[in-house]
Amino acid sequence: MDSFDAGAGGILRQPKAVWATAGASVVAFMGIGLVDPILPSIAQGLHATPSQVSLLFTSYFLITAVAMLLTGFVSSRIGGRKTLLLGLAFVIVFAALAGTSGSVGQLVGFRAGWGLGNALFVSTALAVIVGAAAGGSAAAILLYESALGLGMACGPLLGALLGNISWRYPFFGTATLMAIGFLCITAFLKEQPKPARKTSILDPVKALGHGGLASAAVSAFFYNYTFFTVLAFTPFVLNMTPYRSGAVFFAWGVLLAVFSVIVAPRMQARFGSLKVLGGSLVLLAADVLVLGYGDHSTAVVCTILSGAFIGVNNTVYTELALGVSDAPRPVASAGYNFVRWFAAAAAPYFAPKIEEWTDIHIPFVVAAVTAVLGAAVVLVRRRALTHEAEELEPRHASEDGVGVFAN
C-alpha cells in the first residue's frame, strides 16, 4: 500500500483545528490564481496595459520571496497559531483594500501586502497541521497537499464567477472567506509549543551554502519562470471571457492537483526523482512551445495539459529541496523559496514586455528555454541532488512529512 492509500483512510478523522487550518489553506492557495481569469477585465476597468496588470503577480511574489526570510524568524518567536492569525489578518485587510483600488498602482501595492500575509500563513500552515493532526504525518501531509491542489483549482473558478459581475468582487470574496478562516482558527486551534531554537533571518541564506539545496533552488528558479509565464501571461493570449478562462484554469488546477498528490509519488517510486523531474521539465518546455505557436484551440489544450507537468514538478522539487541537505525543513524551505519565488515575480513582468519588444510567440520560447535550463541543472548537478541513494530507493513525498511545504 503506498502513501496515498495509507493516508486516505485517516485523512477524514482529524480534529477541528486541522480542518480549520486546512480550510484556510485552500483559500490562501486560491489567492494565487484568483486574478487569472479577470486580468483582461482588470486591465479594461483600470485602463491599464497587460504589462501593468501583470505586476499584480510581480509585487505579490516579490514580497513573498523576501518574506520567506522572515517567516521562520517570526513563528519561532510568537508561535505557529499567532503567525497564522497575523498572516490571515494581512490577507483580509489587503484583499479588501485591493477591491477598492482606483488605479493599477494601488492594486499592485495592495497585492504586495497580500503577498506578505500569504507568506506568513502558508509557510506555517503545514507545520501546524502536522502538529495538530491525528493519524500520523502521512494523513496530515496528504490533507495539506489536497488543500493546495483544491485551492489552485478553485481560485480561477471563484475569480471567474465573481469577476463576471465585477473585477472587484473576487477580492472582496477572498477577504470574506479568509475572515471566516480567521474566526475558525481562533476558535479551534490551540497554541503549539514553540521551537527549542529560535530561527535567525540569515539561517535560510546560510542553508543555501549546501550545494544540493542551492542546485535545487536554481533549477526551481528556471522552472518557476516557465510556470508563471503560463499562469500570468496565458490569460491575455487566450483572451476569453472570465467564465471560459476560469473553466480552462480550473481544469488546469485539477490536473495539477491529481498529478501532484497521486501521480508524482508513483512515478518517483518507479523511475526515481531526478529522471521524473528532468523528463517532466522537457515535456513542459515542449508543451509551452506548442502553446505559443498553436491556434486558439491548441493553446487551450496545452494550457490545461501544462497543469500535469507542473503538478509533478512541484512535488518532486519539494522532496529534493527538503531532503537534500541537513538543514531543518522550515529553514531549507525558506531558503529554497527565497530563490525560486523571484522567478515567479520576474515572469509576469517580463513576458508581456518581451511580447511588446518582439511578438506574441517569443515569451513562450523564453519559457521553454528556462524549463530546459532547469532540466540541465538537474542533469549537471545530479550528484549533488542525490541524497541517501534517493535514485535507488525513492521516497514518497508524504512518507517523511515533506509534502508540499515548499510549494
N, C-alpha and C positions, 0 to 999 in steps of 0.2 A: 504493500500500500504506500503510495507516495505522499508527499507532504500536503498536497492539496486535499486528497481524500481523507487524510488523517485529521486535518484541520476543519474540514467541513462539518464533521459531527459535533464539534464543540463550539463552532462559531456563533450559534444562536443562544447558547447558555452563558450569557455574560451579564454582569451587574449593570445597573442603570448608569453608573459613572462611565463605563466603557461605551455604552450606546450613545450617551450624551456627547462624549468626545468624538466618537466616530461620525455621528451625525453632523457635528460642526465641521469635521474634516471634509466631508462631502461638499459642504457649502464653500469651504476655503479653496478646494481644488476647482470648484465650479467657476470661481473668480478668474482663473487663468484664461479660460476660453469663452467667458461670458460675452466679451465685446466682439468676438469674431463675426457673427452674422450681422452686427449692426455697425461695423466700421464704415461702410458706404453711407449709411443713414446719418452717422455722426458727422462725417465729412460734409454732407449736404446741409445738415442742421446748423453747423457751426461755420459754414463757408470755409472749410479747410481742405488742403490738398491731402492725397494719400500719405505722403511722407510725413506731414504734420500729425495726422491721426495715428500713424504707426508709432509715434512717440509714446502713446499710451502703454505699449509694451516695453519700450525702452526705459522709461522712467520707472516703471514697476519693477523690472528685473535688475536694473542698475542698483536701485536701493536694496532689493532683495539680496544681491551679491554682497554688498558691503555689510548688510545687517547680519550675514552669516558669521561674521567675526564677533558679533555682539550677543548672539542668542545663547551660547553656552555660558558666557560671562554673566548674563542676566539670570538665567534659570538656575545656575549653581549657587546663586546668592539669595534669590527670593523664592525659589521652589517652582516646580512644574505647574501647579494649579494657578498661581498668581501670574506666571508667564503666559499661560494660555489666555487668561482673562484680559491681561494687558494687550496681547495681540488682537483678541476679538474686539476690544474697545477701539483700537486704532482702525480696524476694518470697518466697524459700524459707523464711526464718525466720518471717515474719509470716503466711504462708498456713498453715504448720504450726501455729502458735500459734492461729490462728483456729479450726482444727479441734478444739482442746482447750477452747474457751470454755465457761464455766459460766453466763454471763449475756449478755444482748444488749449490755450496756455494754462488756464485754470484747471481744466480737466486733466492735463498731463501732470500738473502739480499734485492734485488730489490722488491720482493713481500712485504717485510716489509714496505718499503717506500710507496708502492701502498696502503697498508692497512691504513696507516696514512691519505693519501688523501681521501680514500673512507669513512673513519670515519667522517672526516670534512664535506664531501659533503652530505652523506646520513643522518646524524644526523640533518642537517639544511634544507634539501630539503622540507620536509613536511611542516615545519613552513612557508617557503617561498611560497609554493603552496597555502596553506590556506590563507595567507595574500594577495595574488595577484589574487585569483580565483574569478570568478563570479558565482552567483547562490547558495551561501552558502557553509558551510564546508562539507556537505554530498557529493556533487558532487566532491569537491576537494579531499576528502579522498578516494573516490572511484577511482578517477583518479590515485592517488598515489599507492593504492593497486593494481590496474591494471598494473601500471608500474613495481611494484615489481614482480608480477606473470609473466609478459611478459619477464622481464629480466632473472628471474630464469629459464624460459623455453628455451629462445633463447640462453643463454650463452653456454650450451653444444653443441647446434646445430652449432653456429658460430665456436666454438672450433674445432668441427669435420670437418666442411667444409674447414676451413683454415689449420687446423692441418694435414689434409690428404696430403697437399702439403709439409709443413714443420712445426714442432712443434713451430717454432719461429713466424710464421705468425699470430696466434691469438693474440699475444702480440702487434705486430705492428698494427693489425686491431683495437684493443681496443684503443690504443693511438690515432689513426686517428679519430675514432668516438668521443672520448672524446674531441679532439681538435675542432671538429665541434660543440659539445655541448658548449664548452667554448666560441666560437665566437657567438653562438646564445644567450647565457645568457648575454654576454657583450652588444649585440645589443638591446635586447628586455626587459631585466629585470632592472627596476629602483631600487635604494636602498630603503629599507623599514625602518621605524622608529626603532631605537634601543630599547631594553627593558628598562623600567624605572629603574630596578635594575640590576646591574652587577652580574654575577654568579661567585662564587669562585670555585677554583679547588676542594675543600673539600665538597662543597654542595651535590654532588651525594653520597658521602660516608656517610655524616650525614643523608641523606634521608633513607639510609638502616637501620637506627635505628628504623624505623617503622616496627613492627612485620609482618604486612601483606605484605609489599613490600619485606622484607627480605625473607619471605616464598616463594613468587612468584619467586624471583631470584634464590633461592636454588633449587626449583623444576625445573625451567628452565635450571639450570646448568646441572642437571642429564639428562634432556631431550635432551639438545644440544649435549651431548656426544653421544647419540644414533643417532641423526640427522646427525652428521658429521662423524660418523663411516660409515653410508650408503653413504654419499656424497663422502668421500675421500678414503675409503678403498674398496668399492664395485667394482670400475673400474678394480682393479687388480684381483679380484675374477672372474669377468665376462671375462676378457682377450679377448676383442673383438677389431675389427678394429675401428679407430676413427669414421667412418661413423655409424657403428652399435651401438657403445657406445653412440654416440651423439643422435641417434634416441631414445634409451632407456631413456636417461636422459631428452630429450625433452618431451617425453610422461609423465615422472615423473613430470616435471615442469608444464605441462598443468594441471595435476591433482592437483598439489599444488595450482595453481592459482585459479582454479574453486572452490575448497573446501575452500580456504581462503576467497575469495570475496563473493561467493554465498551461499555455503552450511553451513559454520560455523555460520553465523548470524541467519539462520533459525533454526539450531539445538539448539543454545543458547536460542532462543525465546521459544522453545517448552520444553526443558529439563532443562535449567539452565546451567550456565557456568561451575561450578565445576563438575557436572555429565558428561557433554560432554568431558571436559578435562581428567578426570580420566579414562573414558571409552576409549577415543582415545589413551591414553598412553598405556593402557593394550593391546589394539589391535595392536599398533605399536610394542610392545615387542613380541607378538606372530608372527607378520609378519617377524621381523628380525631373529627370531629363525628358522622359516621355510626357510628363505633366506639362512641362514648359513648351513643348513643341507640338503637342497633340491638339485636336479640335476640342470643342467645349465638352462634349460627352466623355472624351478620353481624359480630360483634365479632372472631371468629377470622379471618375472611376479611380484614377491614380491618387487623388487626394484621399479618398476613403481607404484605398489599399495601403497608403503610407502609414496608417494607424497600426497595422500589423507589425511592420518593421520597427516603428517607434516603440511599441509595447515591448517587443523582445529586447531592444537596445536598453530601454530604461531599467529593466530588471537585471540584465547581465552587468551593465555598468555599475549598478549599485553594489552587487556582490563583489565585483572586482575592487571597487574603491574602498569598501569597508572591511574586506578580508585580506587585502594585500599587505597591510602594514600592521605594526603592533600598537599604533595609537588607539586610544579609546574611541569607540564607534562615533559618539557625538562629535568628538574633535576631528576625526577623519572625515566625517560627513560635512562638517563646516568648511574645512579646507578644500575639499573636493568641490563643493557647491560654490565657494567663493570664486574659483576659477571658471567653472562652466557657465554660471549664470551671466557672466559678462558677454558671452556669445549670444545668449538669449536677449540681452539688451541691444547688442550690435545689429543682429539680423533684421529686426523690424525697421531700423533706421536706414541701413544700407541697401536693402532690397529695392524699395521704391526709388531711392536715389540712383541706383545702378540702372533702373529702368529709364529714368529721366535722362541719364547720360548716354544710354545705348538704345536698347529696345526691350520689349516685354519678356523675351526669351532668356536674356543673359543672366538675370537674377537666379534662374533655376540652374543655369550652367555653373555659376559660382557655388550654389548649394550642393550640386552634385560633386564638384571638386572637393569641397570641405568634407563631405561624407567619405570620399575616397582617402583623403588625408587622415581622417580618423581611423580608418582601417589600416592605413600604412603605419601609423603609430603603434597600433596593436601588433602588427607583424614584426616591426623592427624591435619593439620593446617587449616581446612576448616572454622573455626570460624574467624580466623584472616584474611582469604582471602575473606570473605563475607563482602561487603561494601554496606550500604544503602539498605538492603534487596535485594541484587542482585539476589539471587536464586529465590526469589518470583516474582520479576519484572525484568528479564534480559534485559539489554540494547544492542542494536545493536552496533557493534564496530564503525560504522561510524556516529552514530547519535550525538555523543558528541565531534567529532573531534579527537578521539583516533586513529582510523585506525590501521595501522601497523607501527607507528612511532618507535616502539622498535624493529622491525624486521630487 
